[in-house]
Amino acid sequence: NIMRSMQFGAAGFAIGILTLMTLVLPTSASAHDVAAEIEKVRLATQRFTDVKVALAEGYIPAPPGDCISAAHEGLPAAWGAMGIHYIHPKMLKITATEPRVNGDGTHTDFQNPAILLYPPGADGSLTLVGVENLVFLHAWQAAGNQAPPKLAGRSWDTMADNASTAQDEAHKFEPHYDQHLYFKKMKNPMHQLNPFSPNVTCKHHK
């Protein structure tokens, strides 16, 4: 199984850019509209509250199964966390794992997401806190798209390695766009679309 052999590394889906965490609500989407869109996604994915349902539908924990937090990435702990990523290999259309993870995925449907986010609780149980989609840049452009995809007026986060730095900004992935969505309500619903959520914690992860 190609996905079970993948070595994503602990930071497979994390973002380390401060400006991404200080978003301004765009005029094209009202707070009410954003909150309504998030609620639609929450209801559409409610069945995955039971992680057994997710496994039965083809999702698997992204190796090595780490719970990703901002502190884990050397970022401000106040930003919170993401959780453990459960990915759907077929939706991501993975084609290679070496030298970098690559794929043909251009899936953008958040009511049928490619990635589910589960932080562990104190008793070891998993709670669905949000979802994510990821599209590979080359595949997205080959499909005729020039600009990043958007959700509620927000452009997805861009991840690509900068060869002039020691850090791997794309975390062993080919260039891609990704977008997180968290369910727990915040004063500004747009903040529920940031890479990390302060309402999510990995403190119980073993």
N, CA and C atoms as an extended XYZ file, in Angstrom:
618
Properties=species:S:1:pos:R:3:atomname:S:1:resname:S:1:resid:I:1 pbc="F F F"
N         0.852       -1.183        0.000 N   ASN     1
C         0.000        0.000        0.000 CA  ASN     1
C         0.884        1.228        0.000 C   ASN     1
N         0.800        2.039       -1.060 N   ILE     2
C         1.722        3.157       -1.215 CA  ILE     2
C         1.620        4.148       -0.071 C   ILE     2
N         0.403        4.334        0.469 N   MET     3
C         0.243        5.318        1.527 CA  MET     3
C         0.830        4.846        2.839 C   MET     3
N         0.770        3.557        3.101 N   ARG     4
C         1.304        3.051        4.354 CA  ARG     4
C         2.824        3.123        4.385 C   ARG     4
N         3.470        3.291        3.226 N   SER     5
C         4.916        3.391        3.178 CA  SER     5
C         5.395        4.823        3.191 C   SER     5
N         4.468        5.760        3.197 N   MET     6
C         4.849        7.163        3.118 CA  MET     6
C         5.401        7.652        4.446 C   MET     6
N         6.440        8.467        4.377 N   GLN     7
C         7.013        9.068        5.563 CA  GLN     7
C         6.809       10.567        5.477 C   GLN     7
N         5.674       11.021        5.945 N   PHE     8
C         5.335       12.431        5.829 CA  PHE     8
C         6.217       13.286        6.740 C   PHE     8
N         6.613       12.739        7.903 N   GLY     9
C         7.263       13.563        8.900 CA  GLY     9
C         6.203       14.251        9.734 C   GLY     9
N         6.612       14.656       10.928 N   ALA    10
C         5.649       15.212       11.871 CA  ALA    10
C         4.992       16.470       11.379 C   ALA    10
N         5.640       17.195       10.463 N   ALA    11
C         5.101       18.493       10.040 CA  ALA    11
C         4.435       18.428        8.693 C   ALA    11
N         3.892       17.240        8.330 N   GLY    12
C         3.375       17.043        6.988 CA  GLY    12
C         2.389       18.076        6.510 C   GLY    12
N         1.623       18.667        7.425 N   PHE    13
C         0.578       19.571        6.965 CA  PHE    13
C         0.638       20.930        7.661 C   PHE    13
N         1.717       21.218        8.400 N   ALA    14
C         1.744       22.437        9.198 CA  ALA    14
C         2.180       23.631        8.390 C   ALA    14
N         1.760       24.830        8.809 N   ILE    15
C         2.138       26.085        8.177 CA  ILE    15
C         2.883       26.919        9.197 C   ILE    15
N         3.961       27.577        8.787 N   GLY    16
C         4.737       28.369        9.726 CA  GLY    16
C         4.829       29.822        9.359 C   GLY    16
N         3.751       30.425        8.901 N   ILE    17
C         3.800       31.809        8.469 CA  ILE    17
C         2.906       32.640        9.363 C   ILE    17
N         3.459       33.584       10.102 N   LEU    18
C         2.716       34.348       11.082 CA  LEU    18
C         1.542       35.080       10.473 C   LEU    18
N         1.718       35.631        9.286 N   THR    19
C         0.659       36.443        8.705 CA  THR    19
C        -0.599       35.641        8.422 C   THR    19
N        -0.476       34.334        8.269 N   LEU    20
C        -1.643       33.507        8.009 CA  LEU    20
C        -2.571       33.465        9.209 C   LEU    20
N        -2.019       33.757       10.391 N   MET    21
C        -2.817       33.661       11.599 CA  MET    21
C        -3.468       34.988       11.961 C   MET    21
N        -3.246       36.041       11.191 N   THR    22
C        -3.821       37.351       11.479 CA  THR    22
C        -4.617       37.814       10.281 C   THR    22
N        -5.672       37.091        9.976 N   LEU    23
C        -6.454       37.331        8.779 CA  LEU    23
C        -7.450       38.458        8.970 C   LEU    23
N        -7.829       39.091        7.870 N   VAL    24
C        -8.855       40.115        7.873 CA  VAL    24
C       -10.053       39.570        7.113 C   VAL    24
N       -11.234       39.737        7.665 N   LEU    25
C       -12.442       39.246        7.021 CA  LEU    25
C       -12.642       39.952        5.690 C   LEU    25
N       -12.638       39.224        4.557 N   PRO    26
C       -12.783       39.865        3.257 CA  PRO    26
C       -14.190       40.417        3.062 C   PRO    26
N       -14.286       41.482        2.289 N   THR    27
C       -15.586       42.099        2.064 CA  THR    27
C       -16.504       41.200        1.246 C   THR    27
N       -15.941       40.225        0.533 N   SER    28
C       -16.740       39.368       -0.331 CA  SER    28
C       -17.508       38.298        0.431 C   SER    28
N       -17.211       38.124        1.720 N   ALA    29
C       -17.890       37.102        2.509 CA  ALA    29
C       -18.195       37.659        3.895 C   ALA    29
N       -19.469       37.719        4.264 N   SER    30
C       -19.846       38.217        5.581 CA  SER    30
C       -19.611       37.127        6.618 C   SER    30
N       -19.517       37.547        7.877 N   ALA    31
C       -19.323       36.583        8.959 CA  ALA    31
C       -20.450       35.565        8.975 C   ALA    31
N       -21.664       36.010        8.686 N   HIS    32
C       -22.809       35.098        8.660 CA  HIS    32
C       -22.638       34.052        7.563 C   HIS    32
N       -22.204       34.480        6.379 N   ASP    33
C       -22.020       33.556        5.258 CA  ASP    33
C       -20.951       32.520        5.573 C   ASP    33
N       -19.842       32.979        6.176 N   VAL    34
C       -18.741       32.066        6.503 CA  VAL    34
C       -19.201       31.053        7.541 C   VAL    34
N       -19.879       31.524        8.582 N   ALA    35
C       -20.369       30.630        9.626 CA  ALA    35
C       -21.351       29.607        9.057 C   ALA    35
N       -22.193       30.043        8.135 N   ALA    36
C       -23.165       29.138        7.516 CA  ALA    36
C       -22.465       28.074        6.680 C   ALA    36
N       -21.418       28.452        5.966 N   GLU    37
C       -20.670       27.493        5.154 CA  GLU    37
C       -19.986       26.462        6.037 C   GLU    37
N       -19.391       26.912        7.137 N   ILE    38
C       -18.738       25.996        8.067 CA  ILE    38
C       -19.748       25.018        8.651 C   ILE    38
N       -20.937       25.506        8.981 N   GLU    39
C       -21.965       24.640        9.547 CA  GLU    39
C       -22.415       23.584        8.538 C   GLU    39
N       -22.493       23.944        7.268 N   LYS    40
C       -22.836       22.969        6.231 CA  LYS    40
C       -21.816       21.838        6.185 C   LYS    40
N       -20.548       22.201        6.280 N   VAL    41
C       -19.487       21.193        6.250 CA  VAL    41
C       -19.561       20.312        7.490 C   VAL    41
N       -19.794       20.929        8.643 N   ARG    42
C       -19.889       20.152        9.887 CA  ARG    42
C       -21.002       19.108        9.793 C   ARG    42
N       -22.160       19.516        9.297 N   LEU    43
C       -23.283       18.592        9.192 CA  LEU    43
C       -23.010       17.488        8.168 C   LEU    43
N       -22.352       17.849        7.061 N   ALA    44
C       -22.076       16.874        6.000 CA  ALA    44
C       -21.064       15.822        6.424 C   ALA    44
N       -20.220       16.156        7.394 N   THR    45
C       -19.156       15.230        7.816 CA  THR    45
C       -19.402       14.663        9.212 C   THR    45
N       -20.589       14.878        9.735 N   GLN    46
C       -20.902       14.480       11.109 CA  GLN    46
C       -20.728       12.986       11.343 C   GLN    46
N       -20.931       12.184       10.309 N   ARG    47
C       -20.802       10.733       10.482 CA  ARG    47
C       -19.385       10.339       10.873 C   ARG    47
N       -18.388       11.172       10.536 N   PHE    48
C       -17.000       10.856       10.853 CA  PHE    48
C       -16.651       11.143       12.307 C   PHE    48
N       -17.643       11.586       13.080 N   THR    49
C       -17.427       11.708       14.526 CA  THR    49
C       -16.951       10.374       15.074 C   THR    49
N       -17.448        9.309       14.494 N   ASP    50
C       -16.981        7.950       14.813 CA  ASP    50
C       -15.841        7.630       13.847 C   ASP    50
N       -14.618        7.567       14.355 N   VAL    51
C       -13.454        7.354       13.498 CA  VAL    51
C       -13.540        6.015       12.768 C   VAL    51
N       -14.305        5.058       13.305 N   LYS    52
C       -14.468        3.776       12.628 CA  LYS    52
C       -15.170        3.952       11.282 C   LYS    52
N       -16.066        4.919       11.215 N   VAL    53
C       -16.735        5.208        9.949 CA  VAL    53
C       -15.735        5.760        8.949 C   VAL    53
N       -14.846        6.632        9.407 N   ALA    54
C       -13.810        7.193        8.540 CA  ALA    54
C       -12.913        6.087        7.989 C   ALA    54
N       -12.496        5.175        8.849 N   LEU    55
C       -11.644        4.066        8.414 CA  LEU    55
C       -12.371        3.194        7.394 C   LEU    55
N       -13.639        2.957        7.627 N   ALA    56
C       -14.423        2.120        6.720 CA  ALA    56
C       -14.594        2.770        5.358 C   ALA    56
N       -14.529        4.105        5.304 N   GLU    57
C       -14.705        4.821        4.039 CA  GLU    57
C       -13.383        5.160        3.360 C   GLU    57
N       -12.271        4.614        3.878 N   GLY    58
C       -11.004        4.738        3.172 CA  GLY    58
C        -9.998        5.720        3.724 C   GLY    58
N       -10.292        6.357        4.848 N   TYR    59
C        -9.327        7.263        5.471 CA  TYR    59
C        -8.332        6.461        6.309 C   TYR    59
N        -7.090        6.918        6.348 N   ILE    60
C        -6.070        6.286        7.185 CA  ILE    60
C        -5.257        7.374        7.879 C   ILE    60
N        -4.679        7.071        9.056 N   PRO    61
C        -3.832        8.066        9.717 CA  PRO    61
C        -2.599        8.349        8.859 C   PRO    61
N        -2.270        9.614        8.678 N   ALA    62
C        -1.073        9.959        7.925 CA  ALA    62
C         0.147        9.575        8.755 C   ALA    62
N         1.015        8.702        8.255 N   PRO    63
C         2.199        8.308        9.015 CA  PRO    63
C         3.054        9.528        9.354 C   PRO    63
N         3.665        9.595       10.523 N   PRO    64
C         3.690        8.551       11.561 CA  PRO    64
C         2.580        8.671       12.592 C   PRO    64
N         1.509        9.353       12.280 N   GLY    65
C         0.382        9.452       13.194 CA  GLY    65
C         0.535       10.503       14.269 C   GLY    65
N         1.385       11.490       14.036 N   ASP    66
C         1.593       12.542       15.024 CA  ASP    66
C         0.405       13.487       15.116 C   ASP    66
N         0.231       14.076       16.284 N   CYS    67
C        -0.734       15.147       16.481 CA  CYS    67
C         0.029       16.452       16.273 C   CYS    67
N        -0.367       17.219       15.278 N   ILE    68
C         0.383       18.409       14.894 CA  ILE    68
C        -0.109       19.624       15.674 C   ILE    68
N         0.814       20.267       16.374 N   SER    69
C         0.503       21.501       17.098 CA  SER    69
C         1.449       22.598       16.643 C   SER    69
N         1.079       23.845       16.905 N   ALA    70
C         1.947       24.966       16.555 CA  ALA    70
C         3.259       24.878       17.328 C   ALA    70
N         3.183       24.545       18.614 N   ALA    71
C         4.393       24.433       19.423 CA  ALA    71
C         5.320       23.352       18.878 C   ALA    71
N         4.731       22.254       18.404 N   HIS    72
C         5.497       21.154       17.813 CA  HIS    72
C         6.297       21.642       16.617 C   HIS    72
N         5.798       22.683       15.945 N   GLU    73
C         6.452       23.226       14.759 CA  GLU    73
C         7.353       24.412       15.082 C   GLU    73
N         7.528       24.710       16.375 N   GLY    74
C         8.360       25.840       16.758 CA  GLY    74
C         7.650       27.171       16.597 C   GLY    74
N         6.329       27.147       16.552 N   LEU    75
C         5.503       28.346       16.386 CA  LEU    75
C         4.833       28.682       17.724 C   LEU    75
N         4.240       29.867       17.862 N   PRO    76
C         3.605       30.236       19.134 CA  PRO    76
C         2.565       29.215       19.593 C   PRO    76
N         2.699       28.751       20.820 N   ALA    77
C         1.777       27.744       21.351 CA  ALA    77
C         0.340       28.244       21.379 C   ALA    77
N         0.163       29.566       21.476 N   ALA    78
C        -1.181       30.146       21.528 CA  ALA    78
C        -1.966       29.909       20.251 C   ALA    78
N        -1.278       29.576       19.168 N   TRP    79
C        -1.982       29.300       17.917 CA  TRP    79
C        -2.790       28.013       18.013 C   TRP    79
N        -2.429       27.125       18.931 N   GLY    80
C        -3.175       25.881       19.095 CA  GLY    80
C        -2.609       24.728       18.306 C   GLY    80
N        -3.489       23.948       17.701 N   ALA    81
C        -3.064       22.708       17.042 CA  ALA    81
C        -3.984       22.376       15.878 C   ALA    81
N        -3.640       21.279       15.198 N   MET    82
C        -4.459       20.734       14.113 CA  MET    82
C        -5.089       19.412       14.524 C   MET    82
N        -4.280       18.559       15.156 N   GLY    83
C        -4.719       17.217       15.488 CA  GLY    83
C        -3.999       16.186       14.635 C   GLY    83
N        -4.463       14.954       14.674 N   ILE    84
C        -3.941       13.874       13.842 CA  ILE    84
C        -4.680       13.919       12.511 C   ILE    84
N        -3.932       13.852       11.421 N   HIS    85
C        -4.547       13.909       10.092 CA  HIS    85
C        -4.908       12.506        9.608 C   HIS    85
N        -6.159       12.314        9.284 N   TYR    86
C        -6.615       11.086        8.636 CA  TYR    86
C        -6.866       11.440        7.169 C   TYR    86
N        -6.082       10.848        6.286 N   ILE    87
C        -6.110       11.220        4.868 CA  ILE    87
C        -6.817       10.153        4.027 C   ILE    87
N        -7.336       10.605        2.892 N   HIS    88
C        -7.998        9.686        1.950 CA  HIS    88
C        -7.107        9.595        0.704 C   HIS    88
N        -6.293        8.538        0.577 N   PRO    89
C        -5.321        8.431       -0.520 CA  PRO    89
C        -5.924        8.589       -1.910 C   PRO    89
N        -7.119        8.039       -2.131 N   LYS    90
C        -7.712        8.108       -3.466 CA  LYS    90
C        -8.118        9.533       -3.817 C   LYS    90
N        -8.619       10.291       -2.847 N   MET    91
C        -8.991       11.673       -3.125 CA  MET    91
C        -7.752       12.524       -3.417 C   MET    91
N        -6.654       12.244       -2.721 N   LEU    92
C        -5.411       12.983       -2.951 CA  LEU    92
C        -4.692       12.513       -4.212 C   LEU    92
N        -5.044       11.321       -4.704 N   LYS    93
C        -4.465       10.771       -5.931 CA  LYS    93
C        -2.932       10.758       -5.882 C   LYS    93
N        -2.404       10.150       -4.827 N   ILE    94
C        -0.961       10.086       -4.639 CA  ILE    94
C        -0.317        9.266       -5.751 C   ILE    94
N         0.752        9.814       -6.358 N   THR    95
C         1.449        9.133       -7.448 CA  THR    95
C         2.878        8.743       -7.081 C   THR    95
N         3.456        9.374       -6.081 N   ALA    96
C         4.846        9.094       -5.706 CA  ALA    96
C         5.086        9.533       -4.269 C   ALA    96
N         6.053        8.900       -3.627 N   THR    97
C         6.438        9.280       -2.272 CA  THR    97
C         7.889        9.725       -2.185 C   THR    97
N         8.683        9.474       -3.216 N   GLU    98
C        10.094        9.844       -3.260 CA  GLU    98
C        10.405       10.545       -4.579 C   GLU    98
N        11.277       11.552       -4.609 N   PRO    99
C        11.943       12.136       -3.435 CA  PRO    99
C        11.027       13.004       -2.598 C   PRO    99
N         9.882       13.399       -3.165 N   ARG   100
C         8.887       14.153       -2.414 CA  ARG   100
C         7.512       13.553       -2.692 C   ARG   100
N         6.585       13.766       -1.777 N   VAL   101
C         5.227       13.276       -1.963 CA  VAL   101
C         4.567       14.067       -3.090 C   VAL   101
N         4.006       13.352       -4.052 N   ASN   102
C         3.393       13.999       -5.204 CA  ASN   102
C         2.046       13.335       -5.489 C   ASN   102
N         1.221       14.018       -6.244 N   GLY   103
C        -0.074       13.462       -6.585 CA  GLY   103
C        -0.789       14.297       -7.618 C   GLY   103
N        -1.905       13.801       -8.075 N   ASP   104
C        -2.704       14.490       -9.086 CA  ASP   104
C        -3.994       15.053       -8.498 C   ASP   104
N        -4.070       15.102       -7.180 N   GLY   105
C        -5.297       15.527       -6.539 CA  GLY   105
C        -5.637       16.991       -6.751 C   GLY   105
N        -6.903       17.250       -7.119 N   THR   106
C        -7.428       18.614       -7.231 CA  THR   106
C        -8.782       18.692       -6.533 C   THR   106
N        -8.967       17.858       -5.535 N   HIS   107
C       -10.250       17.739       -4.837 CA  HIS   107
C       -10.464       18.933       -3.908 C   HIS   107
N       -11.595       19.635       -4.042 N   THR   108
C       -11.847       20.837       -3.251 CA  THR   108
C       -13.182       20.822       -2.510 C   THR   108
N       -13.879       19.721       -2.516 N   ASP   109
C       -15.210       19.641       -1.909 CA  ASP   109
C       -15.085       19.437       -0.398 C   ASP   109
N       -15.436       20.467        0.366 N   PHE   110
C       -15.298       20.364        1.821 CA  PHE   110
C       -16.426       19.573        2.466 C   PHE   110
N       -17.502       19.348        1.760 N   GLN   111
C       -18.544       18.488        2.308 CA  GLN   111
C       -18.199       17.014        2.093 C   GLN   111
N       -17.125       16.776        1.361 N   ASN   112
C       -16.584       15.438        1.145 CA  ASN   112
C       -15.059       15.573        1.149 C   ASN   112
N       -14.465       15.907        2.307 N   PRO   113
C       -13.055       16.312        2.375 CA  PRO   113
C       -12.066       15.162        2.229 C   PRO   113
N       -10.850       15.507        1.803 N   ALA   114
C        -9.791       14.515        1.639 CA  ALA   114
C        -9.065       14.223        2.952 C   ALA   114
N        -9.214       15.110        3.932 N   ILE   115
C        -8.487       14.971        5.202 CA  ILE   115
C        -9.410       15.306        6.366 C   ILE   115
N        -9.373       14.467        7.413 N   LEU   116
C       -10.131       14.688        8.639 CA  LEU   116
C        -9.149       14.945        9.785 C   LEU   116
N        -9.531       15.800       10.731 N   LEU   117
C        -8.646       16.214       11.813 CA  LEU   117
C        -9.171       15.729       13.160 C   LEU   117
N        -8.346       14.915       13.853 N   TYR   118
C        -8.753       14.296       15.117 CA  TYR   118
C        -7.680       14.484       16.200 C   TYR   118
N        -7.843       15.379       17.157 N   PRO   119
C        -6.943       15.378       18.313 CA  PRO   119
C        -7.412       14.329       19.325 C   PRO   119
N        -6.484       13.671       20.016 N   PRO   120
C        -6.880       12.676       21.014 CA  PRO   120
C        -7.293       13.326       22.329 C   PRO   120
N        -8.241       12.690       23.012 N   GLY   121
C        -8.677       13.156       24.319 CA  GLY   121
C        -7.889       12.498       25.430 C   GLY   121
N        -8.191       12.875       26.667 N   ALA   122
C        -7.480       12.339       27.823 CA  ALA   122
C        -7.641       10.828       27.943 C   ALA   122
N        -8.787       10.313       27.484 N   ASP   123
C        -9.043        8.871       27.560 CA  ASP   123
C        -8.585        8.124       26.311 C   ASP   123
N        -7.931        8.841       25.401 N   GLY   124
C        -7.432        8.211       24.181 CA  GLY   124
C        -8.408        8.240       23.027 C   GLY   124
N        -9.629        8.692       23.276 N   SER   125
C       -10.617        8.763       22.203 CA  SER   125
C       -10.275        9.886       21.240 C   SER   125
N       -10.800        9.792       20.018 N   LEU   126
C       -10.547       10.791       18.994 CA  LEU   126
C       -11.806       11.610       18.738 C   LEU   126
N       -11.639       12.927       18.666 N   THR   127
C       -12.754       13.832       18.429 CA  THR   127
C       -12.547       14.559       17.108 C   THR   127
N       -13.528       14.499       16.241 N   LEU   128
C       -13.444       15.214       14.964 CA  LEU   128
C       -13.609       16.712       15.215 C   LEU   128
N       -12.569       17.491       14.905 N   VAL   129
C       -12.616       18.938       15.151 CA  VAL   129
C       -12.648       19.754       13.870 C   VAL   129
N       -12.371       19.117       12.738 N   GLY   130
C       -12.353       19.858       11.494 CA  GLY   130
C       -11.933       18.988       10.328 C   GLY   130
N       -11.778       19.624        9.182 N   VAL   131
C       -11.413       18.923        7.956 CA  VAL   131
C       -10.394       19.756        7.192 C   VAL   131
N        -9.848       19.161        6.149 N   GLU   132
C        -8.860       19.851        5.311 CA  GLU   132
C        -8.923       19.294        3.896 C   GLU   132
N        -8.583       20.132        2.934 N   ASN   133
C        -8.349       19.685        1.567 CA  ASN   133
C        -6.980       20.150        1.108 C   ASN   133
N        -6.373       19.387        0.217 N   LEU   134
C        -5.040       19.666       -0.317 CA  LEU   134
C        -5.040       19.354       -1.803 C   LEU   134
N        -4.536       20.292       -2.605 N   VAL   135
C        -4.411       20.057       -4.048 CA  VAL   135
C        -2.971       20.326       -4.453 C   VAL   135
N        -2.447       19.498       -5.332 N   PHE   136
C        -1.077       19.669       -5.808 CA  PHE   136
C        -1.037       20.754       -6.880 C   PHE   136
N        -0.047       21.628       -6.765 N   LEU   137
C         0.027       22.815       -7.610 CA  LEU   137
C         0.056       22.469       -9.091 C   LEU   137
N         0.884       21.487       -9.474 N   HIS   138
C         1.011       21.157      -10.900 CA  HIS   138
C        -0.303       20.628      -11.456 C   HIS   138
N        -0.997       19.837      -10.658 N   ALA   139
C        -2.269       19.276      -11.107 CA  ALA   139
C        -3.345       20.360      -11.183 C   ALA   139
N        -3.314       21.271      -10.226 N   TRP   140
C        -4.283       22.361      -10.200 CA  TRP   140
C        -4.122       23.250      -11.430 C   TRP   140
N        -2.864       23.559      -11.778 N   GLN   141
C        -2.613       24.404      -12.947 CA  GLN   141
C        -2.889       23.656      -14.242 C   GLN   141
N        -2.596       22.361      -14.278 N   ALA   142
C        -2.875       21.562      -15.470 CA  ALA   142
C        -4.365       21.504      -15.764 C   ALA   142
N        -5.162       21.686      -14.719 N   ALA   143
C        -6.618       21.686      -14.884 CA  ALA   143
C        -7.134       23.046      -15.356 C   ALA   143
N        -6.205       23.973      -15.600 N   GLY   144
C        -6.579       25.272      -16.139 CA  GLY   144
C        -6.720       26.385      -15.118 C   GLY   144
N        -6.276       26.142      -13.896 N   ASN   145
C        -6.387       27.144      -12.833 CA  ASN   145
C        -5.070       27.894      -12.649 C   ASN   145
N        -5.124       29.188      -12.527 N   GLN   146
C        -3.933       29.995      -12.293 CA  GLN   146
C        -3.832       30.463      -10.845 C   GLN   146
N        -4.945       30.851      -10.251 N   ALA   147
C        -4.959       31.326       -8.875 CA  ALA   147
C        -5.256       30.170       -7.923 C   ALA   147
N        -4.860       30.289       -6.651 N   PRO   148
C        -5.183       29.249       -5.673 CA  PRO   148
C        -6.687       29.098       -5.512 C   PRO   148
N        -7.155       27.935       -5.092 N   PRO   149
C        -8.582       27.799       -4.780 CA  PRO   149
C        -8.934       28.675       -3.588 C   PRO   149
N       -10.205       28.967       -3.417 N   LYS   150
C       -10.662       29.804       -2.315 CA  LYS   150
C       -11.783       29.111       -1.551 C   LYS   150
N       -11.877       29.460       -0.295 N   LEU   151
C       -12.987       29.020        0.541 CA  LEU   151
C       -13.506       30.239        1.295 C   LEU   151
N       -14.763       30.586        1.096 N   ALA   152
C       -15.392       31.739        1.753 CA  ALA   152
C       -14.583       33.008        1.538 C   ALA   152
N       -14.056       33.178        0.337 N   GLY   153
C       -13.296       34.369       -0.002 CA  GLY   153
C       -11.843       34.335        0.414 C   GLY   153
N       -11.407       33.281        1.067 N   ARG   154
C       -10.021       33.157        1.529 CA  ARG   154
C        -9.230       32.253        0.596 C   ARG   154
N        -8.102       32.747        0.094 N   SER   155
C        -7.228       31.912       -0.730 CA  SER   155
C        -6.566       30.854        0.133 C   SER   155
N        -6.495       29.639       -0.376 N   TRP   156
C        -5.846       28.562        0.366 CA  TRP   156
C        -4.378       28.906        0.608 C   TRP   156
N        -3.785       28.273        1.621 N   ASP   157
C        -2.379       28.483        1.945 CA  ASP   157
C        -1.492       27.809        0.899 C   ASP   157
N        -0.427       28.497        0.508 N   THR   158
C         0.515       27.971       -0.473 CA  THR   158
C         1.727       27.397        0.235 C   THR   158
N         2.103       26.169       -0.124 N   MET   159
C         3.276       25.527        0.479 CA  MET   159
C         4.203       25.040       -0.617 C   MET   159
N         5.433       25.562       -0.615 N   ALA   160
C         6.456       25.156       -1.576 CA  ALA   160
C         7.814       25.365       -0.938 C   ALA   160
N         8.729       24.453       -1.157 N   ASP   161
C        10.055       24.549       -0.560 CA  ASP   161
C        10.859       25.676       -1.197 C   ASP   161
N        11.559       26.427       -0.367 N   ASN   162
C        12.490       27.464       -0.821 CA  ASN   162
C        13.895       26.887       -0.735 C   ASN   162
N        14.513       26.629       -1.869 N   ALA   163
C        15.817       25.973       -1.905 CA  ALA   163
C        16.909       26.795       -1.238 C   ALA   163
N        16.692       28.087       -1.046 N   SER   164
C        17.721       28.948       -0.458 CA  SER   164
C        17.711       28.920        1.062 C   SER   164
N        16.769       28.202        1.661 N   THR   165
C        16.712       28.104        3.115 CA  THR   165
C        16.971       26.668        3.558 C   THR   165
N        17.392       26.531        4.820 N   ALA   166
C        17.653       25.192        5.358 CA  ALA   166
C        16.361       24.454        5.662 C   ALA   166
N        15.305       25.194        5.945 N   GLN   167
C        14.015       24.588        6.283 CA  GLN   167
C        13.286       24.131        5.026 C   GLN   167
N        12.612       23.012        5.148 N   ASP   168
C        11.778       22.516        4.047 CA  ASP   168
C        10.363       23.021        4.256 C   ASP   168
N        10.039       24.124        3.593 N   GLU   169
C         8.743       24.760        3.807 CA  GLU   169
C         7.568       23.908        3.345 C   GLU   169
N         7.800       22.950        2.469 N   ALA   170
C         6.716       22.091        1.975 CA  ALA   170
C         6.699       20.738        2.662 C   ALA   170
N         7.635       20.512        3.610 N   HIS   171
C         7.632       19.307        4.429 CA  HIS   171
C         7.579       18.019        3.615 C   HIS   171
N         8.500       17.923        2.651 N   LYS   172
C         8.650       16.709        1.829 CA  LYS   172
C         7.530       16.512        0.822 C   LYS   172
N         6.707       17.518        0.622 N   PHE   173
C         5.656       17.468       -0.392 CA  PHE   173
C         6.055       18.326       -1.585 C   PHE   173
N         5.570       17.941       -2.753 N   GLU   174
C         5.667       18.830       -3.903 CA  GLU   174
C         4.803       20.066       -3.626 C   GLU   174
N         5.039       21.165       -4.322 N   PRO   175
C         4.245       22.374       -4.075 CA  PRO   175
C         2.750       22.096       -4.142 C   PRO   175
N         2.032       22.695       -3.189 N   HIS   176
C         0.595       22.451       -3.115 CA  HIS   176
C        -0.104       23.591       -2.396 C   HIS   176
N        -1.426       23.593       -2.504 N   TYR   177
C        -2.277       24.474       -1.726 CA  TYR   177
C        -3.035       23.617       -0.717 C   TYR   177
N        -3.233       24.142        0.494 N   ASP   178
C        -4.097       23.426        1.431 CA  ASP   178
C        -4.938       24.410        2.233 C   ASP   178
N        -6.043       23.901        2.753 N   GLN   179
C        -6.987       24.728        3.499 CA  GLN   179
C        -7.616       23.909        4.626 C   GLN   179
N        -7.495       24.418        5.846 N   HIS   180
C        -8.116       23.795        7.012 CA  HIS   180
C        -9.454       24.472        7.301 C   HIS   180
N       -10.321       23.743        7.987 N   LEU   181
C       -11.608       24.282        8.428 CA  LEU   181
C       -11.940       23.632        9.765 C   LEU   181
N       -12.123       24.467       10.805 N   TYR   182
C       -12.422       23.968       12.149 CA  TYR   182
C       -13.864       24.282       12.522 C   TYR   182
N       -14.485       23.367       13.267 N   PHE   183
C       -15.906       23.464       13.547 CA  PHE   183
C       -16.271       24.358       14.739 C   PHE   183
N       -15.435       24.399       15.779 N   LYS   184
C       -15.797       25.148       16.979 CA  LYS   184
C       -15.856       26.636       16.677 C   LYS   184
N       -16.960       27.271       17.064 N   LYS   185
C       -17.212       28.661       16.709 CA  LYS   185
C       -16.240       29.609       17.393 C   LYS   185
N       -15.853       30.654       16.641 N   MET   186
C       -15.015       31.721       17.155 CA  MET   186
C       -15.695       33.052       16.842 C   MET   186
N       -15.238       34.113       17.504 N   LYS   187
C       -15.848       35.423       17.308 CA  LYS   187
C       -15.833       35.837       15.845 C   LYS   187
N       -14.712       35.610       15.186 N   ASN   188
C       -14.600       35.851       13.749 CA  ASN   188
C       -14.533       34.490       13.059 C   ASN   188
N       -15.583       34.068       12.355 N   PRO   189
C       -15.591       32.744       11.720 CA  PRO   189
C       -14.430       32.523       10.756 C   PRO   189
N       -13.877       33.596       10.169 N   MET   190
C       -12.746       33.419        9.265 CA  MET   190
C       -11.552       32.788        9.975 C   MET   190
N       -11.449       33.008       11.291 N   HIS   191
C       -10.337       32.430       12.043 CA  HIS   191
C       -10.459       30.911       12.143 C   HIS   191
N       -11.655       30.399       11.875 N   GLN   192
C       -11.837       28.951       11.855 CA  GLN   192
C       -11.254       28.336       10.576 C   GLN   192
N       -10.748       29.181        9.679 N   LEU   193
C       -10.117       28.713        8.445 CA  LEU   193
C        -8.601       28.847        8.496 C   LEU   193
N        -8.050       29.251        9.637 N   ASN   194
C        -6.598       29.342        9.785 CA  ASN   194
C        -5.982       27.941        9.843 C   ASN   194
N        -4.679       27.825        9.579 N   PRO   195
C        -4.037       26.499        9.614 CA  PRO   195
C        -4.151       25.797       10.964 C   PRO   195
N        -3.959       26.553       12.062 N   PHE   196
C        -4.098       25.997       13.413 CA  PHE   196
C        -5.322       26.606       14.080 C   PHE   196
N        -5.843       25.910       15.093 N   SER   197
C        -6.951       26.441       15.875 CA  SER   197
C        -6.573       26.479       17.354 C   SER   197
N        -6.793       27.624       18.025 N   PRO   198
C        -6.521       27.685       19.463 CA  PRO   198
C        -7.485       26.836       20.273 C   PRO   198
N        -8.549       26.357       19.651 N   ASN   199
C        -9.515       25.479       20.328 CA  ASN   199
C        -9.122       24.008       20.252 C   ASN   199
N        -7.986       23.717       19.619 N   VAL   200
C        -7.533       22.334       19.460 CA  VAL   200
C        -6.227       22.149       20.230 C   VAL   200
N        -6.080       21.016       20.900 N   THR   201
C        -4.874       20.739       21.657 CA  THR   201
C        -4.372       19.320       21.393 C   THR   201
N        -3.073       19.167       21.502 N   CYS   202
C        -2.452       17.836       21.373 CA  CYS   202
C        -1.888       17.358       22.706 C   CYS   202
N        -2.277       18.001       23.800 N   LYS   203
C        -1.646       17.699       25.096 CA  LYS   203
C        -1.886       16.274       25.558 C   LYS   203
N        -2.908       15.615       25.018 N   HIS   204
C        -3.190       14.232       25.449 CA  HIS   204
C        -2.606       13.185       24.503 C   HIS   204
N        -1.895       13.653       23.493 N   HIS   205
C        -1.329       12.707       22.511 CA  HIS   205
C        -0.144       11.974       23.125 C   HIS   205
N        -0.105       10.669       22.959 N   LYS   206
C         0.976        9.845       23.487 CA  LYS   206
C         1.830        9.332       22.347 C   LYS   206
